[in-house]
């Protein structure tokens, strides 16, 4: 906040509790969480909302969509953190670390067969910032990388095969690891149904980084219990936090994490230059960076 105040001495900044006292005077809001509609309605001057996340669909509430409020996200700053987290999950699943942790809790010396990831195929759904960064790192580790993308364009050098959403059946049948790097928007909800999960290799693993509603929870539990797939690492869920009653907690072939994939401590250092540049652009009437299409949700 100090750097912003130094860079924009003519702008009055509020943070923490003081930000909630007089919302009527706010022209801009920087927020980690979506704003309740009732609060937005108390901000008649609001021109721009910036979300600290890359995925901003939850921020597009009726009150925000009904007014000419510009919405921007922090796209581009979470790629390194998410990709590192995804690789950690891939290694943990391939090296059977969940089974080792379970044996450790019971003080049992149980050997398990592990797998090498070099030569395996990683399928990435969504080749945006997160998916692209994951693809680069995975390719360097010797994995074959295949991916889907809404607008394909030229194939990046770090991707072996790429196709539009219709390429999904080919990807699912070929991949040893499937990483969901999709935007969490209505068009990606339940993109993986029973047909899609059954088409995956029985030895394959699902890694959900960003799209909690891409697969229905009860169906995923069934797939994991019946062995349609070998296991999963889940950092995104339809409802968060995950209910204590969820059967996912008790499955030995599942890694559950509380939405920490993109939560690197450095995110504020990466976010502030984007916000500062957009604040400058807003004041000079220029187009904002990472401007969200309210209809598409990203």
C-alpha atoms as one frame of an Amber mdcrd trajectory, in Angstrom:
protein
   0.000   0.000   0.000   2.894   2.367   0.714   4.193   2.033  -2.838   0.732
   2.853  -4.218   0.433   5.927  -2.024   3.874   7.082  -3.149   3.043   6.460
  -6.799  -0.397   8.085  -6.647  -0.231  10.828  -3.981  -3.417  12.408  -5.334
  -5.431   9.196  -4.727  -6.946   8.427  -1.324  -6.510   4.766  -0.342  -8.437
   2.800   2.286  -7.628  -0.723   3.456  -8.794  -3.237   6.030 -11.568  -2.136
   8.365 -11.433   1.492   7.221 -12.414   0.377   3.710 -15.810  -0.772   4.965
 -16.827   2.479   6.646 -17.688   4.710   3.717 -18.050   2.669   0.503 -20.089
   5.395  -1.236 -16.946   7.320  -2.098 -15.078   4.399  -3.704 -14.255   4.572
  -7.404 -12.029   1.467  -7.353 -11.967  -1.744  -5.307  -9.097  -4.237  -5.016
 -10.445  -7.389  -3.386  -9.561 -10.991  -2.594 -13.192 -12.078  -2.301 -16.322
 -11.339  -4.381 -18.345  -8.369  -3.146 -21.906  -8.961  -1.885 -24.495  -7.271
  -4.092 -25.725  -5.247  -1.122 -22.249  -3.759  -0.726 -21.912  -3.002  -4.444
 -25.226  -1.152  -4.309 -23.693   1.108  -1.661 -20.944   2.072  -4.127 -22.632
   4.348  -6.690 -19.283   5.692  -7.910 -17.645   2.302  -8.491 -15.964   2.231
 -11.909 -13.497  -0.634 -11.607 -13.071  -3.820  -9.569  -9.776  -5.716  -9.573
  -9.712  -9.310  -8.304  -6.565 -10.782  -6.796  -7.376 -14.123  -8.451  -6.872
 -15.079 -12.063 -10.317 -16.684 -12.296 -12.888 -13.956 -11.753 -16.233 -15.588
 -12.532 -17.352 -15.614  -8.845 -16.865 -11.833  -8.777 -19.367 -11.314 -11.609
 -22.421 -10.968  -9.393 -25.725  -9.559 -10.680 -24.921  -6.137  -9.219 -21.542
  -6.045 -10.964 -22.873  -7.303 -14.305 -25.819  -4.920 -14.367 -23.644  -1.811
 -14.221 -20.816  -0.501 -16.439 -18.185  -1.533 -13.898 -14.897  -2.678 -15.435
 -13.661  -5.971 -13.956 -10.049  -7.091 -14.188  -8.238 -10.102 -12.763  -4.694
 -11.017 -11.833  -4.176 -13.292 -14.813  -0.548 -14.196 -15.343   0.741 -14.069
 -11.770  -0.308 -17.545 -10.616   1.206 -19.659 -13.398   4.463 -20.509 -11.633
   2.799 -21.416  -8.325   0.057 -23.540  -9.900   2.449 -25.360 -12.227   4.847
 -26.191  -9.402   1.941 -27.429  -7.305   0.673 -29.598 -10.175   4.104 -31.163
 -10.620   4.297 -31.817  -6.877   0.994 -33.699  -7.180   2.191 -35.640 -10.224
   5.336 -36.738  -8.419   3.427 -37.587  -5.230   0.933 -39.750  -7.111   3.528
 -41.456  -9.310   5.792 -42.193  -6.349   2.834 -43.385  -4.224   3.477 -40.907
  -1.433  -0.134 -40.992  -0.133   0.285 -44.729   0.485   3.605 -44.078   2.215
   2.042 -41.410   4.425  -0.761 -43.796   5.359   1.728 -46.540   6.235   3.808
 -44.065   8.221   0.822 -43.136  10.402   0.425 -46.833  11.241   4.198 -47.359
  11.635   4.120 -50.004   8.912   7.104 -50.777   6.665   5.263 -51.365   3.395
   7.012 -51.197   0.055   5.055 -50.050  -3.004   5.803 -50.021  -6.713   6.372
 -46.516  -8.011   6.433 -45.065 -11.515   8.823 -42.868 -13.475   7.153 -39.844
 -15.028   9.599 -39.412 -17.912   7.951 -40.735 -21.057   4.452 -40.487 -19.587
   1.750 -38.381 -21.241   0.295 -35.313 -19.553  -3.050 -34.087 -20.845  -3.855
 -30.456 -20.047  -7.385 -29.089 -20.336  -7.017 -25.349 -20.790  -3.773 -23.950
 -22.165  -3.942 -20.509 -20.611  -1.383 -19.043 -18.219  -1.467 -21.971 -15.777
  -1.708 -24.688 -18.415   1.089 -23.199 -20.513   3.460 -22.879 -17.567   2.713
 -26.458 -16.537   3.288 -27.656 -20.107   6.701 -25.961 -20.270   7.898 -27.520
 -17.038   6.446 -30.956 -17.814   8.054 -31.026 -21.248  11.428 -30.214 -19.682
  10.969 -33.209 -17.361  10.503 -35.569 -20.286   6.723 -35.885 -20.400   4.762
 -35.862 -23.624   2.290 -32.979 -23.460  -1.099 -32.881 -25.187  -3.675 -30.170
 -24.605  -7.041 -28.668 -25.442  -7.716 -24.968 -25.920 -10.827 -23.047 -26.949
  -8.927 -20.995 -29.543  -6.085 -23.191 -30.723  -3.875 -21.013 -32.928  -0.264
 -22.094 -33.466   1.057 -25.097 -31.527   3.606 -24.040 -28.880   6.966 -25.811
 -29.051   6.460 -27.272 -25.578   3.223 -29.033 -26.597   3.273 -32.211 -28.699
  -0.401 -32.168 -29.698  -3.095 -29.545 -29.301  -6.715 -29.395 -30.319 -10.032
 -27.652 -29.685 -12.516 -28.932 -27.069 -13.545 -31.668 -29.534 -10.036 -33.121
 -29.052 -10.965 -34.120 -25.481 -11.755 -37.834 -26.163  -8.336 -38.322 -27.761
  -6.637 -36.572 -24.850  -8.425 -38.559 -22.152  -7.702 -41.934 -23.731  -3.996
 -41.159 -24.187  -3.046 -39.333 -20.978  -1.415 -40.836 -17.893  -2.077 -37.607
 -16.004  -4.978 -35.244 -16.753  -4.649 -31.699 -15.393  -7.677 -29.410 -15.263
  -6.457 -25.850 -15.837  -9.777 -24.525 -17.102 -11.521 -21.336 -16.133 -14.213
 -22.039 -13.547 -17.174 -20.812 -15.618 -20.563 -22.351 -16.535 -19.242 -23.680
 -19.868 -16.725 -25.912 -18.071 -19.127 -27.331 -15.475 -19.412 -31.141 -15.591
 -17.145 -31.296 -18.610 -16.064 -34.708 -17.310 -19.024 -37.058 -17.000 -19.177
 -40.833 -16.632 -18.350 -41.394 -20.300 -15.251 -39.218 -20.063 -13.983 -40.710
 -16.788 -14.477 -44.258 -18.060 -12.541 -43.386 -21.220  -9.424 -42.566 -19.191
  -6.774 -45.194 -18.547  -7.371 -47.173 -15.368  -3.787 -46.251 -14.464  -4.374
 -42.515 -15.027  -4.554 -39.747 -12.446  -6.782 -36.660 -12.418  -5.371 -33.368
 -11.112  -7.921 -30.595 -10.610  -6.236 -27.236 -10.147  -8.864 -24.664 -11.054
 -12.252 -26.060 -12.106 -14.098 -27.380  -9.060 -17.344 -28.011 -10.937 -15.745
 -29.761 -13.922 -16.638 -33.162 -12.470 -19.526 -33.998 -10.145 -18.241 -35.094
  -6.729 -20.351 -38.242  -6.305 -19.341 -39.426  -9.766 -15.671 -38.838  -9.006
 -15.966 -40.779  -5.747 -17.501 -43.680  -7.683 -14.737 -43.555 -10.297 -12.063
 -43.624  -7.603 -13.713 -46.395  -5.593 -14.379 -48.638  -8.587 -10.992 -48.064
 -10.178 -12.019 -46.272 -13.361  -8.938 -44.147 -12.661  -5.985 -44.749 -10.342
  -6.258 -41.641  -8.207  -6.656 -37.888  -8.005  -5.165 -34.719  -6.574  -7.818
 -32.099  -5.863  -7.241 -28.426  -5.107 -10.568 -27.144  -6.482 -14.058 -28.156
  -5.407 -17.648 -27.318  -6.295 -18.245 -26.207  -2.712 -15.479 -24.763  -0.610
 -14.427 -25.639   1.973 -14.979 -29.312   1.226 -17.604 -30.732   3.579 -16.248
 -32.886   6.442 -18.846 -35.452   5.340 -17.395 -35.817   1.837 -16.300 -39.343
   0.993 -13.250 -37.914  -0.753 -11.546 -37.416   2.617 -11.442 -41.138   3.284
 -10.044 -42.327  -0.046  -6.433 -43.516   0.105  -5.811 -42.707  -3.570  -6.724
 -39.031  -3.249  -4.694 -35.959  -2.285  -6.852 -33.101  -0.968  -5.529 -29.569
  -0.541  -7.421 -26.409   0.546  -7.078 -24.202  -2.549  -3.369 -23.534  -2.085
  -2.179 -24.275  -5.623  -1.799 -20.638  -6.579  -1.278 -19.199  -3.110   2.423
 -18.351  -3.254   3.628 -15.751  -0.761   5.043 -13.713  -3.655   1.634 -13.119
  -5.249   1.280  -9.615  -3.787   4.651  -8.609  -5.212   3.480  -9.831  -8.621
  -0.025  -8.379  -8.334   0.762  -4.802  -7.329   2.528  -3.763 -10.563  -0.534
  -4.908 -12.552  -2.891  -3.000 -10.275  -0.711   0.120 -10.329  -0.484   0.074
 -14.127  -4.239  -0.333 -14.421  -4.819   2.508 -11.976  -2.640   4.709 -14.183
  -4.577   3.563 -17.260  -7.922   4.222 -15.618  -6.908   7.762 -14.764  -5.637
   8.412 -18.303  -8.599   6.781 -20.059  -6.624   3.862 -21.530  -7.822   0.255
 -21.874  -7.198  -1.811 -18.744  -5.010  -4.916 -18.646  -6.701  -8.290 -18.033
 -10.134  -6.825 -18.735 -12.802  -9.501 -18.291 -15.595 -10.249 -20.749 -18.589
 -10.388 -18.404 -20.467 -12.779 -20.693 -17.647 -15.324 -21.039 -16.517 -14.918
 -17.438 -12.831 -14.514 -18.281
